[in-house]
């Protein structure tokens, strides 16, 4: 399996190199040259299997020669043992034909653990085999950083540096990043918002001397291996609701478009997904773009669902690449226009996107109202991101197609917002109850590329 860049100018890579590289050298994102398809029979055969076995069957065709079957199975097994639920991604029912897919049973209580825990194992296995060392640099609006740190802490051949927007992540998110004592973990609080953090990480990847000197590796949601790991739970959920013999729709609280893009890949693999619904908070650039074709960032307004406070939605480029007939030059042109303020998706491309993707927006008041209503109606306490999805799902779902809303974080990750909305303060699961007593370690940095690069050169041990 070969991986190609969405901008058409970077060399083709193997799975291993695409995974260790992250961003392509032409500024694009890696995607598989072709998407493997599972037959209806292959999909039916997933019924009743463990999460791990389903994960193996869904992902294996993408891996090429990087790992043996046994190595890959061992990585999957280790990745999910730390989850607090035997099903890994269990579902509960909210109302007739509307289900909640609980993706928050991992070690940092957000769906990002599904991909990050696996990537940690895959990196370690690959690096041990070829004797390489890498420096992981990531930007986070909160959950990616804690998931990355949890997945890579204590590994010998990896340093991990996480940039988060100072003062704009929840206390639980911050503490999950600043309290691990491992020497290879470096939490950096940057002045700015998430888009600024993400922009500095992209700058580092585009600064090839630095990139090569420190062996830069990316684990942000642009990393193909992360997208791939997330494809799995679309299969487990849809199969348990009757796929391949019944269509299922999903509503995904969306920021960087990584999670929902995994659903898109599942559909291209043959999973009968009817609609994929993008749910945004008040930072609704994706909703506006999917409705009108206009992609124009106009500044982030902080919300109570901070992991979706985004205007530059990186993985959307992968969907655009397909919508534009895999024309890398056309994608490059749109991305250049974006630097000058925004772009318009060409008519044919927009139609292509609208055939599968629907979208909706949820205001701050509606988010709080949904948390309150769902607690009263079902006894489920939702995190604010999940509430955004549930609100949009209820608006857009159709009666005869089961709807799955993705619960992307545990409510205890956002206790203040949840308590303000519902009057109930969600407690942390017992395995992390001492989080508030642990000592914090964090470095404050300016929004300044040179300063951040110097700090990374100095601190890394690899
Ligand atoms: C990251 C995150 C999202 C957004 O996911 P994307 O893949 O960036 O679209 C939604 N909810 C939570 C809780 C998250 O951590």
Boltz pocket constraint, residues with backbone or C-beta under 6 A from the ligand:
constraints:
  - pocket:
      binder: B
      contacts: [[A, 110], [A, 111], [A, 112], [A, 143], [A, 144], [A, 221], [A, 253], [A, 254], [A, 255], [A, 256], [A, 257], [A, 258], [A, 259], [A, 260], [A, 307], [A, 308], [A, 385], [A, 386], [A, 408], [A, 409]]
      max_distance: 6.0
